[in-house]
């Protein structure tokens, strides 16, 4: 969805929309009082972060061609998984242990688990 829209309107607006969706989802999760609001917020987080992640690869494809593209995408994925893969799984555990009883904190804007470029 983000890649198709970015073909029509350019790369920057969809990335900004993705970041806003991710932030909006984080705020909804932070202030959610029931599981339905939490799921909606987490869905928006994933939609925004995933869209921005896809656009990062699209931009790589726009700028680099040929065999170098495979190396750049490989490096991008390696950095993404090594730097953010462990944070994605460990930060909710660390946040929950620091603030017992506050289940909302891992979904806060500070606890956004998927960075966007």
N, C-alpha and C positions, 0 to 999 in steps of 0.2 A: 504494500500500500504506500509506504513512504517513498520507495524508490520510484514508483510510477508517478506520484505527485511531484517529486523532485525533477523528473524529466520535463514536466510542464511548466513549473514555476521557478525552477532553480534549486540549488542545494541548500542555501541558507535558511529560507523560511521553514521547510520541514524539520530541520535540525532544531530550530528554535521551538517549534510546536512540540517536538518530542521532549525537549527539556522541560517545557512548561507542563506537559502531561505528566511527566515523571514527578515533578515537584508537587503538582496538584494531588496526585495519587498519594504522595508521602504525607501531605497535610491531612488528607481524608483519613488515612490510616492512623495518624497521630491522634486525631480527635474522634475516632470511631468508638461507638459505645456498644456495638453489636457485631456479630460475625458478618452480616450482609454488607455493612459499610466497610468493614475491613477487607472483604473480598473485592468489592468494587474499587477501593483505593489501591489494592495490590495489583489488580488488573490494569489500572491506569499507569501504575509504576512500570509494569512490564511492557505495556504497549509503547510508552514514551521511550524507555531505555532501549528496547529492542529496535525501534525505528531508527534511533540515532546510531545504533551499532551497525545496522544494515547500511545506512548512509555513509558511514566511515569506509566501508568496503567499496561502495559505489564510487566515492571520491578517489580512492586508490585506483580503481579501474579507469577512471577518467584521466588520471595524471600519468599512469605508467602502463606500458604495453609490453607484450612479449614475455620472455622468460624471467625478466626482472620482476614482473608482477607476481609470479608464484613465490618468489623469495620474499617480497614485501608482505604479501598476505600471510605467509608462514611466520614471518617475524612479528607481524601484528597479532596474530592469534596466540603465539607463544607468550608475548608480553601480556596480552589481555588475560590469558588463563593463569599465568604464573603470578602476576601482580594482583589480579582481582578475584581469581577463582577461590583462593584460600580465604580472602577477606569476606567474600560472599557467604561462606559457611561458618566462619569463626566469629564475625562481628555480632550476630544475634545472640550467640552463647555468651560472649563477653559482656554485652549490654545487659542481658537478663541477670547475669551473676552480680553485676554492679548495682542493679536496681531491682531487687526481688519484689515481685508483686506488680510491677509495671509492665504488662505485656505489650503496651502500645509503643514503647521506646524503640524496639528494633525496626519499626516501620516509620520512624521519624525522618525528617529531611537529612539529619546527620547520619542516619543509618541506611541511606539509600544504597542498595547493594550492587547496582549495575551502573557503572559510570558511563557517561555519554561523551562523545567527542564533538 
